[in-house]
């Protein structure tokens, strides 16, 4: 039986190479598709000088002729904003529900799409589907645009013949996820602005105002000792003024170190644990994480994705290493035959109310609906938490700014008060 050398892409968009025994090239291509690979090239071993011949699907998905030359398009594509992707998903669901064939729907959306990265992706996806690939396989070749959650839900929708319903669920999920993200960002705007203003005022006082007071003290006190608070403020001023580059370098280096360390498994876990344990934002971030976990898992299960595969996807898209680790423990326990409730309770990450509602969902056979209800409850709690946080942060930030400026002012006026008192006594 002849052997064929192949180059393919797996579901994550990673390139895979190998050798396969098959009767002919067509059969080999079919076997690779059954293995979950998207074949980009395949050739019988020892022929064509060892260079694989590109198959029709790969050729049409990966290249375009421009002015007589071939221009290779990146399979990954560029990044697309969540709002744009949500609109595309909703429109495609509407077109399919209206009775348009998938290829016709893609062509309609491609013509009206203004985002160049998404337009190119739609074009290559359309070519791949026309060449024999499934819609989910074609999407998997653009991991920067369509993540695993998107691809697996589309695959489940294709298998169940309910692609329009699945796409509508996806659009709903994306809209709610973006809504929560916008709420968290809006909650962070006010303290960020106040902190920036406080740092700007403090820097101005330290570099411009404090040195002038230092000269006044030198003339008036003639070597007399300064109060401890004044000495501290003047020392900080000299450090910022004389060693500004070193101070900035240390701060930049610290930020870079935290970012690099945060990309490691241990570093990301520690940072995410600190975020969840923080006194002000910890509760809000926990609510956001639980809402995202339950909505993602509920959407996947409702779309027909198997529970173990759904847990794997949730773990990768959780956005928080602590929750991802907890989901991994749940996945391992469910794989061993346990129910989802016991490992969820043992992780200590999910509140008792969430665990109880999941248990009821399992017992009644309505787990997806129960997970969506939990997500709705926590969405409302996120709304309330953001409102409470905003109202609470306003006085806290005002006090914070007053303490910083007030400390510097008091430190500068303490020696002057001492001088005035001495003059009054004389």
DOZAFI-907065 format. One line per field, with one value per residue (C-alpha): residue in three letters; residue number from 1; x, y, z. Coordinates in steps of 0.2 Angstrom, whole numbers, padded with zeros to 4 digits. Last residue first. Layout:
// DOZAFI-907065
residu	ALA, ...
num	NUM, ...
px	X, ...
py	Y, ...
pz	Z, ...
END
This chain:
// DOZAFI-907065
residu	UNK, UNK, UNK, UNK, UNK, UNK, UNK, UNK, UNK, UNK, UNK, UNK, UNK, UNK, UNK, UNK, UNK, UNK, UNK, UNK, UNK, UNK, UNK, UNK, UNK, UNK, UNK, UNK, UNK, UNK, UNK, UNK, UNK, UNK, UNK, UNK, UNK, UNK, UNK, UNK, UNK, UNK, UNK, UNK, UNK, UNK, UNK, UNK, UNK, UNK, UNK, UNK, UNK, UNK, UNK, UNK, UNK, UNK, UNK, UNK, UNK, UNK, UNK, UNK, UNK, UNK, UNK, UNK, UNK, UNK, UNK, UNK, UNK, UNK, UNK, UNK, UNK, UNK, UNK, UNK, UNK, UNK, UNK, UNK, UNK, UNK, UNK, UNK, UNK, UNK, UNK, UNK, UNK, UNK, UNK, UNK, UNK, UNK, UNK, UNK, UNK, UNK, UNK, UNK, UNK, UNK, UNK, UNK, UNK, UNK, UNK, UNK, UNK, UNK, UNK, UNK, UNK, UNK, UNK, UNK, UNK, UNK, UNK, UNK, UNK, UNK, UNK, UNK, UNK, UNK, UNK, UNK, UNK, UNK, UNK, UNK, UNK, UNK, UNK, UNK, UNK, UNK, UNK, UNK, UNK, UNK, UNK, UNK, UNK, UNK, UNK, UNK, UNK, UNK, UNK, UNK, UNK, UNK, UNK, UNK, UNK, UNK, UNK, UNK, UNK, UNK, UNK, UNK, UNK, UNK, UNK, UNK, UNK, UNK, UNK, UNK, UNK, UNK, UNK, UNK, UNK, UNK, UNK, UNK, UNK, UNK, UNK, UNK, UNK, UNK, UNK, UNK, UNK, UNK, UNK, UNK, UNK, UNK, UNK, UNK, UNK, UNK, UNK, UNK, UNK, UNK, UNK, UNK, UNK, UNK, UNK, UNK, UNK, UNK, UNK, UNK, UNK, UNK, UNK, UNK, UNK, UNK, UNK, UNK, UNK, UNK, UNK, UNK, UNK, UNK, UNK, UNK, UNK, UNK, UNK, UNK, UNK, UNK, UNK, UNK, UNK, UNK, UNK, UNK, UNK, UNK, UNK, UNK, UNK, UNK, UNK, UNK, UNK, UNK, UNK, UNK, UNK, UNK, UNK, UNK, UNK, UNK, UNK, UNK, UNK, UNK, UNK, UNK, UNK, UNK, UNK, UNK, UNK, UNK, UNK, UNK, UNK, UNK, UNK, UNK, UNK, UNK, UNK, UNK, UNK, UNK, UNK, UNK, UNK, UNK, UNK, UNK, UNK, UNK, UNK, UNK, UNK, UNK, UNK, UNK, UNK, UNK, UNK, UNK, UNK, UNK, UNK, UNK, UNK, UNK, UNK, UNK, UNK, UNK, UNK, UNK, UNK, UNK, UNK, UNK, UNK, UNK, UNK, UNK, UNK, UNK, UNK, UNK, UNK, UNK, UNK, UNK, UNK, UNK, UNK, UNK, UNK, UNK, UNK, UNK, UNK, UNK, UNK, UNK, UNK, UNK, UNK, UNK, UNK, UNK, UNK, UNK, UNK, UNK, UNK, UNK, UNK, UNK, UNK, UNK, UNK, UNK, UNK, UNK, UNK, UNK, UNK, UNK, UNK, UNK, UNK, UNK, UNK, UNK, UNK, UNK, UNK, UNK, UNK, UNK, UNK, UNK, UNK, UNK, UNK, UNK, UNK, UNK, UNK, UNK, UNK, UNK, UNK, UNK, UNK, UNK, UNK, UNK, UNK, UNK, UNK, UNK, UNK, UNK, UNK, UNK, UNK, UNK, UNK, UNK, UNK, UNK, UNK, UNK, UNK, UNK, UNK, UNK, UNK, UNK, UNK, UNK, UNK, UNK, UNK, UNK
num	426, 425, 424, 423, 422, 421, 420, 419, 418, 417, 416, 415, 414, 413, 412, 411, 410, 409, 408, 407, 406, 405, 404, 403, 402, 401, 400, 399, 398, 397, 396, 395, 394, 393, 392, 391, 390, 389, 388, 387, 386, 385, 384, 383, 382, 381, 380, 379, 378, 377, 376, 375, 374, 373, 372, 371, 370, 369, 368, 367, 366, 365, 364, 363, 362, 361, 360, 359, 358, 357, 356, 355, 354, 353, 352, 351, 350, 349, 348, 347, 346, 345, 344, 343, 342, 341, 340, 339, 338, 337, 336, 335, 334, 333, 332, 331, 330, 329, 328, 327, 326, 325, 324, 323, 322, 321, 320, 319, 318, 317, 316, 315, 314, 313, 312, 311, 310, 309, 308, 307, 306, 305, 304, 303, 302, 301, 300, 299, 298, 297, 296, 295, 294, 293, 292, 291, 290, 289, 288, 287, 286, 285, 284, 283, 282, 281, 280, 279, 278, 277, 276, 275, 274, 273, 272, 271, 270, 269, 268, 267, 266, 265, 264, 263, 262, 261, 260, 259, 258, 257, 256, 255, 254, 253, 252, 251, 250, 249, 248, 247, 246, 245, 244, 243, 242, 241, 240, 239, 238, 237, 236, 235, 234, 233, 232, 231, 230, 229, 228, 227, 226, 225, 224, 223, 222, 221, 220, 219, 218, 217, 216, 215, 214, 213, 212, 211, 210, 209, 208, 207, 206, 205, 204, 203, 202, 201, 200, 199, 198, 197, 196, 195, 194, 193, 192, 191, 190, 189, 188, 187, 186, 185, 184, 183, 182, 181, 180, 179, 178, 177, 176, 175, 174, 173, 172, 171, 170, 169, 168, 167, 166, 165, 164, 163, 162, 161, 160, 159, 158, 157, 156, 155, 154, 153, 152, 151, 150, 149, 148, 147, 146, 145, 144, 143, 142, 141, 140, 139, 138, 137, 136, 135, 134, 133, 132, 131, 130, 129, 128, 127, 126, 125, 124, 123, 122, 121, 120, 119, 118, 117, 116, 115, 114, 113, 112, 111, 110, 109, 108, 107, 106, 105, 104, 103, 102, 101, 100, 99, 98, 97, 96, 95, 94, 93, 92, 91, 90, 89, 88, 87, 86, 85, 84, 83, 82, 81, 80, 79, 78, 77, 76, 75, 74, 73, 72, 71, 70, 69, 68, 67, 66, 65, 64, 63, 62, 61, 60, 59, 58, 57, 56, 55, 54, 53, 52, 51, 50, 49, 48, 47, 46, 45, 44, 43, 42, 41, 40, 39, 38, 37, 36, 35, 34, 33, 32, 31, 30, 29, 28, 27, 26, 25, 24, 23, 22, 21, 20, 19, 18, 17, 16, 15, 14, 13, 12, 11, 10, 9, 8, 7, 6, 5, 4, 3, 2, 1
px	0055, 0041, 0032, 0048, 0049, 0031, 0033, 0049, 0040, 0024, 0036, 0044, 0027, 0021, 0030, 0026, 0007, 0006, 0014, 0003, -0012, -0009, -0008, -0021, -0033, -0031, -0035, -0050, -0057, -0053, -0062, -0077, -0079, -0075, -0090, -0103, -0093, -0092, -0110, -0115, -0103, -0108, -0127, -0123, -0112, -0126, -0138, -0126, -0124, -0142, -0142, -0127, -0136, -0151, -0140, -0133, -0150, -0156, -0140, -0142, -0161, -0160, -0170, -0156, -0142, -0151, -0154, -0136, -0131, -0142, -0135, -0117, -0121, -0129, -0114, -0102, -0089, -0071, -0069, -0064, -0072, -0090, -0087, -0079, -0095, -0107, -0101, -0106, -0092, -0087, -0068, -0070, -0082, -0067, -0054, -0066, -0070, -0052, -0049, -0063, -0055, -0038, -0047, -0056, -0039, -0031, -0044, -0050, -0061, -0058, -0047, -0056, -0073, -0067, -0061, -0077, -0087, -0076, -0080, -0099, -0101, -0106, -0125, -0129, -0137, -0121, -0110, -0122, -0123, -0104, -0101, -0115, -0109, -0091, -0094, -0106, -0094, -0079, -0089, -0095, -0077, -0071, -0083, -0079, -0061, -0062, -0062, -0053, -0042, -0043, -0049, -0035, -0022, -0028, -0026, -0009, -0003, -0011, -0003, 0014, 0013, 0008, 0020, 0013, 0011, 0030, 0032, 0019, 0025, 0043, 0038, 0029, 0044, 0056, 0045, 0044, 0063, 0067, 0056, 0064, 0082, 0077, 0070, 0086, 0088, 0070, 0062, 0075, 0076, 0057, 0057, 0071, 0061, 0045, 0054, 0063, 0047, 0039, 0054, 0053, 0068, 0084, 0091, 0105, 0101, 0082, 0077, 0089, 0089, 0070, 0067, 0078, 0069, 0052, 0058, 0063, 0045, 0036, 0043, 0048, 0038, 0023, 0022, 0024, 0011, -0001, 0002, 0001, -0016, -0023, -0018, -0025, -0042, -0043, -0040, -0052, -0066, -0062, -0062, -0080, -0083, -0071, -0080, -0097, -0090, -0084, -0101, -0109, -0096, -0100, -0119, -0117, -0105, -0117, -0132, -0122, -0117, -0135, -0140, -0126, -0132, -0150, -0145, -0134, -0147, -0144, -0137, -0120, -0118, -0124, -0111, -0097, -0103, -0102, -0085, -0078, -0085, -0078, -0062, -0059, -0064, -0054, -0037, -0040, -0043, -0040, -0054, -0067, -0064, -0066, -0082, -0090, -0086, -0073, -0077, -0070, -0085, -0083, -0064, -0068, -0081, -0069, -0056, -0068, -0075, -0058, -0053, -0069, -0065, -0048, -0054, -0068, -0081, -0091, -0106, -0099, -0092, -0109, -0119, -0105, -0107, -0125, -0124, -0112, -0123, -0139, -0152, -0168, -0172, -0165, -0148, -0149, -0153, -0139, -0127, -0133, -0131, -0114, -0107, -0114, -0106, -0089, -0090, -0094, -0080, -0067, -0058, -0039, -0030, -0030, -0023, -0023, -0012, -0015, -0002, 0000, 0002, 0008, 0000, -0006, -0013, -0017, -0025, -0018, -0022, -0040, -0041, -0024, -0028, -0045, -0038, -0023, -0006, 0007, 0020, 0039, 0049, 0055, 0038, 0036, 0045, 0031, 0014, 0008, -0003, -0004, -0015, -0026, -0038, -0036, -0050, -0044, -0059, -0052, -0036, -0044, -0053, -0037, -0029, -0044, -0042, -0023, -0024, -0025, -0018, -0003, 0000, 0016, 0017, 0016, 0005, 0003, -0006, -0023, -0031, -0042, -0027, -0018, -0011, 0005, 0005, 0017, 0008, 0013, 0007, 0000
py	0434, 0422, 0428, 0424, 0407, 0403, 0409, 0398, 0383, 0386, 0388, 0371, 0362, 0371, 0360, 0343, 0349, 0353, 0336, 0326, 0336, 0332, 0313, 0313, 0323, 0312, 0296, 0305, 0309, 0292, 0284, 0296, 0291, 0273, 0269, 0275, 0266, 0250, 0250, 0252, 0240, 0227, 0229, 0226, 0212, 0205, 0206, 0196, 0184, 0180, 0179, 0167, 0156, 0155, 0150, 0136, 0130, 0130, 0119, 0108, 0103, 0085, 0087, 0080, 0089, 0105, 0104, 0100, 0115, 0126, 0120, 0122, 0140, 0144, 0136, 0149, 0142, 0143, 0131, 0117, 0103, 0110, 0109, 0092, 0085, 0094, 0088, 0070, 0057, 0045, 0047, 0059, 0069, 0070, 0076, 0089, 0096, 0097, 0106, 0118, 0123, 0126, 0137, 0146, 0150, 0154, 0167, 0171, 0156, 0152, 0137, 0130, 0132, 0123, 0108, 0108, 0108, 0093, 0084, 0088, 0083, 0098, 0098, 0116, 0117, 0109, 0123, 0137, 0131, 0129, 0147, 0155, 0146, 0150, 0168, 0172, 0164, 0174, 0190, 0187, 0183, 0199, 0209, 0201, 0204, 0222, 0231, 0219, 0210, 0191, 0187, 0199, 0190, 0173, 0180, 0186, 0169, 0159, 0170, 0168, 0149, 0146, 0159, 0174, 0184, 0183, 0192, 0205, 0207, 0209, 0222, 0232, 0231, 0236, 0251, 0256, 0254, 0263, 0278, 0279, 0278, 0291, 0303, 0301, 0319, 0325, 0309, 0306, 0324, 0325, 0309, 0316, 0332, 0323, 0312, 0327, 0336, 0321, 0320, 0338, 0349, 0351, 0369, 0372, 0390, 0389, 0403, 0402, 0383, 0382, 0394, 0383, 0368, 0377, 0379, 0361, 0356, 0366, 0360, 0342, 0335, 0346, 0342, 0323, 0323, 0332, 0320, 0305, 0311, 0315, 0297, 0289, 0299, 0294, 0276, 0276, 0283, 0271, 0255, 0253, 0257, 0243, 0231, 0236, 0235, 0217, 0212, 0218, 0210, 0193, 0196, 0201, 0186, 0173, 0180, 0179, 0161, 0156, 0163, 0154, 0138, 0141, 0144, 0128, 0117, 0101, 0092, 0088, 0106, 0114, 0104, 0109, 0127, 0126, 0118, 0132, 0146, 0140, 0135, 0153, 0161, 0176, 0172, 0154, 0156, 0138, 0132, 0141, 0130, 0115, 0122, 0125, 0108, 0106, 0100, 0113, 0125, 0125, 0129, 0143, 0150, 0150, 0159, 0173, 0174, 0176, 0189, 0199, 0197, 0204, 0218, 0224, 0232, 0217, 0219, 0209, 0195, 0194, 0191, 0178, 0169, 0168, 0161, 0148, 0143, 0141, 0154, 0148, 0163, 0154, 0153, 0172, 0176, 0165, 0173, 0191, 0186, 0179, 0193, 0206, 0197, 0196, 0215, 0218, 0206, 0216, 0206, 0200, 0197, 0181, 0164, 0156, 0170, 0173, 0169, 0180, 0171, 0181, 0185, 0202, 0195, 0176, 0171, 0158, 0148, 0143, 0139, 0129, 0121, 0114, 0109, 0099, 0106, 0094, 0089, 0092, 0076, 0077, 0076, 0058, 0048, 0048, 0051, 0068, 0078, 0097, 0108, 0095, 0100, 0087, 0080, 0062, 0059, 0073, 0064, 0048, 0057, 0065, 0048, 0041, 0054, 0052, 0033, 0016, 0023, 0023, 0039, 0049, 0064, 0083, 0094, 0113, 0120, 0129, 0123, 0111, 0103, 0109, 0097, 0093, 0076, 0063, 0048, 0030, 0017, 0000
pz	0354, 0357, 0341, 0331, 0338, 0334, 0316, 0314, 0321, 0310, 0295, 0299, 0299, 0283, 0271, 0279, 0281, 0262, 0257, 0269, 0263, 0244, 0247, 0260, 0250, 0235, 0245, 0253, 0236, 0230, 0244, 0242, 0224, 0226, 0236, 0223, 0209, 0219, 0223, 0205, 0199, 0212, 0208, 0189, 0193, 0204, 0190, 0178, 0193, 0192, 0173, 0174, 0187, 0176, 0161, 0172, 0177, 0159, 0154, 0169, 0166, 0169, 0186, 0197, 0187, 0187, 0206, 0209, 0198, 0209, 0225, 0219, 0214, 0230, 0240, 0232, 0218, 0221, 0236, 0224, 0234, 0229, 0211, 0213, 0221, 0210, 0193, 0195, 0197, 0183, 0182, 0168, 0179, 0192, 0179, 0172, 0189, 0193, 0177, 0181, 0197, 0188, 0176, 0190, 0198, 0181, 0176, 0158, 0158, 0139, 0141, 0156, 0147, 0132, 0142, 0152, 0135, 0129, 0145, 0144, 0126, 0115, 0110, 0109, 0126, 0133, 0125, 0131, 0148, 0150, 0143, 0154, 0169, 0168, 0162, 0177, 0189, 0183, 0183, 0201, 0206, 0198, 0208, 0224, 0222, 0216, 0233, 0246, 0234, 0235, 0218, 0211, 0222, 0216, 0198, 0201, 0209, 0195, 0181, 0189, 0192, 0173, 0166, 0157, 0173, 0176, 0159, 0164, 0182, 0176, 0163, 0176, 0188, 0174, 0170, 0189, 0191, 0175, 0180, 0197, 0189, 0176, 0189, 0201, 0205, 0205, 0211, 0225, 0230, 0232, 0242, 0254, 0255, 0260, 0273, 0280, 0282, 0291, 0303, 0308, 0302, 0312, 0313, 0299, 0297, 0300, 0288, 0274, 0272, 0275, 0261, 0249, 0254, 0251, 0233, 0231, 0237, 0224, 0207, 0207, 0222, 0220, 0201, 0204, 0218, 0206, 0192, 0203, 0210, 0193, 0187, 0202, 0200, 0182, 0186, 0200, 0188, 0173, 0183, 0185, 0166, 0162, 0173, 0165, 0147, 0151, 0157, 0141, 0130, 0138, 0136, 0118, 0114, 0122, 0113, 0097, 0101, 0105, 0088, 0079, 0088, 0082, 0064, 0064, 0070, 0060, 0075, 0068, 0061, 0077, 0087, 0075, 0076, 0095, 0094, 0082, 0093, 0109, 0101, 0096, 0079, 0075, 0080, 0078, 0059, 0052, 0064, 0054, 0039, 0049, 0058, 0041, 0034, 0021, 0003, -0009, -0007, 0012, 0009, -0003, 0009, 0023, 0013, 0008, 0026, 0033, 0021, 0025, 0044, 0042, 0031, 0042, 0031, 0028, 0015, 0001, 0013, 0022, 0006, 0000, 0017, 0016, -0001, 0005, 0019, 0009, 0012, 0021, 0032, 0047, 0037, 0034, 0052, 0059, 0047, 0053, 0071, 0069, 0059, 0072, 0086, 0076, 0074, 0092, 0098, 0088, 0075, 0076, 0060, 0050, 0056, 0039, 0033, 0015, 0002, -0013, -0030, -0044, -0061, -0055, -0039, -0038, -0021, -0009, 0007, 0006, -0013, -0013, 0004, -0003, -0020, -0013, -0013, -0020, -0008, -0013, -0011, -0029, -0035, -0030, -0016, -0004, -0012, -0009, 0003, 0007, 0017, 0025, 0039, 0053, 0064, 0062, 0050, 0039, 0038, 0033, 0019, 0012, 0012, 0003, -0010, -0012, -0015, -0006, 0010, 0022, 0031, 0034, 0045, 0048, 0059, 0059, 0074, 0071, 0087, 0078, 0069, 0053, 0040, 0030, 0023, 0016, 0008, 0008, -0005, 0000
END
